[in-house]
Amino acid sequence: MEIKLAAYDPNCCRCPRLASFLDEVKAEHPTYFCKPVPPFGYPQARFLIVGLAPGLHGANATGRPFTGDWCGPLLYGSLYRYGFASKPESLHREDGLQLIDCRISNAVKCLPPQNKPELGEIRNCNRFLSSEIKTSTELKVILALGTVAHQSVMEAFGLKAKDRKFAHHARHALPGGVTLFDSYHVSRYNTNTGRLTEAMFHAVLEDIRASLK
């Protein structure tokens, strides 16, 4: 289920560099989604996952977060293992996959060159994440995948990142009874180098599942 809230604008062009890059990629790959990628999952889920940004041949191509590239199998396989997804794989937007009490979003909704959004772009896109959080009245847990996601969540709450520093498997109390969990990003680099293992990621999800009980 794709959610449509004030937290998402499919025609957003507020970041000229990103809008221009999307046009370039669309010209090279006409079948790709090449728009701001919407959040995916249950609109009033208690559990929100925040990633960095769409991948070139992943979410930017398929239109669903963490779908079509290296990051997807670990994330969706783990969500299925802990009861947050109906299937262990996310293949495309019409594959019937449903998230259970869970939603996935990104700090930056548009594909950035070299997968590296600029600071101004991260801040510009934070209005969408902030709106998404504010309209999620049942929200209890947020999982930030990586430092940028962590900092974006903190900004969305109007908090200073230095007061709650990112660390893998850390947890932080946020306003409104929300708990922020941190994890290294499920990127190819992190998993190939062993910085993030399946067991490490599962340990974070185990704690999240327990906290939601």
SULFEN-V189133 format. One record per helix or strand. SS is the DSSP state (@ for helix, = for strand). FROM is the first residue (numbers start at 1). LEN is the number of residues. Records with the same first field share a line. If there is no record, write none. Layout:
SS=FROM-LEN ; FROM-LEN
//
This chain:
==2-1 ; 40-2 ; 47-7 ; 85-1 ; 99-1 ; 102-7 ; 141-5 ; 171-4 ; 178-6
@=16-13 ; 59-4 ; 70-12 ; 113-3 ; 119-17 ; 147-10 ; 161-3 ; 175-3 ; 188-6 ; 198-15
//
